[in-house]
């Protein structure tokens, strides 16, 4: 199936009988939580603030004598620094001939008596699904967007997404390792140490990693199982950590090897209105012949707060890792004794043992993963 560019006619936009389906993702969980395409904040400047940061000095014990206190010390002040993001343009054009709109009863393909064309009002159908396309583009941008500030009329503004934000904040590169409870605990700990507020935490995970998260937490002692004995399966959609409660959401817009832990209390879409028209509007374009030509136009960006509120893990394994036999040797190929501590901690104990065997590292006396990683890294340093 292809996308049609240019004029929509009865020949390149045929009607068919039958129910309409798409396998593409239409659920946009981050956008929905942030307020959707109808809620959020407003701006009258394409560049808008996301946070104003300041730091306190390192705490220390004062050492001021009575004599020294008689003379006031030098004045000190706390400086502030502003961080910003930008809105980006979303623009879709629909151009349908009068002939196309007049032939709603003409159908192509297999037809059976009594069936009706599935599109009906072609213009309304195209507008509806252009809006869905915009929502998909916004969801993708809010997660994966790469920042670019417009500096001239021919330079596009591009809003910064959550994962790029985390690259400059709290993030762990798993280097191909398996998602484990240990690496999740490390991420939560680093977020706490970096000053996260933990107001409304949500984890966004792709399909495989959502299953891994369920397996990790369902296997912990104390997980409540249904009283009935005729229902199987577990779906972990909320966890409690040492620092916060967190919802777990499956997102088809996340990269297969990445999870995002976001404080959605500090996330919102930012709209820039066109005077007299609104923030996401439909309007007719100049008519040059027998067709209806219109555009959907909007400008919006992402308010995400400071980077230390959120976190990510990237480079995770995207399929099950074998845990025995020759397969174990293969899973350690991406690791070396010089790999980062986070990458080694993300690996299974079986992979660590295989890695040690490959490099002749003696793990005698190591009874847990932390000790094995310490011995492997010590050998790598030598």
C-alpha angles and dihedrals in degrees: 000000000000139000117247117229121200128001118017112224138168087261102053096032103044121178120237135191116239142064117305120238137175128187091202120107113265099165111095106188099174094047091046092051091047094054106278126240092312102049136054140074132320131227135186092198124064087225115060135176120259098179144350108217132200135168133217117223118260109280114253139166112261118238106193121148125210090252093049092049090062088074117055114236125236115290118257130192140189114242124210131217127198125219122198145188132194139231121242131209122253112192129169127177127203120192116179124175121233087239092057092050091047093055101062089133096055112099134188130203124024114356131183128193112276097021122127132209112271100223102054104173100031095194094051091046093051092047091049093053094042085060090051088051090053090050090051091049091049093049091049091048095047089056105030104019120137116215121244125162117214109242099170140013091268095049116089120226112230123191121230116249129216098257094052088048090054091050086070094043135027112352138138124208106214091192093216095316126141120265106252137172088251094060091045090051089050091052093050090047093051091049090053092048091048093055106259114174097214095209102147112356123193129174116214113202137171119241101273095042090048087059091048091052090052091050092049096052099032089061094056119104115262099032108149113240124193116271092227120086097209097068122076135187138054131237113188107202099158133034135182118221132182089268109030149354113254137193119221118220130184110224124186089199094065120099111257093244100043141078126192125207106196136177098224091188086079099043125093139149114249118213128199111204126215107228111258094005110063137228104297110014143160121227139169118254125215112296116232100166146335099333139086109240119186140157137215111214134182142152120211143150140178127269103201108161122228121333095245090070092068139041144190143198115213135183095039123161110267098205139035115290116226112244104201148033123011091338091072091061091055094052092059093055093096092052131073132180085259094058118121119273091245092054092050092046089053091058122089121253088250091057092048091052091048090050091050091050091050091054099036094247116160111227096179110142095022107121101171140032095262091056093046091050090049092053093046093049091046089054090048092052090056 
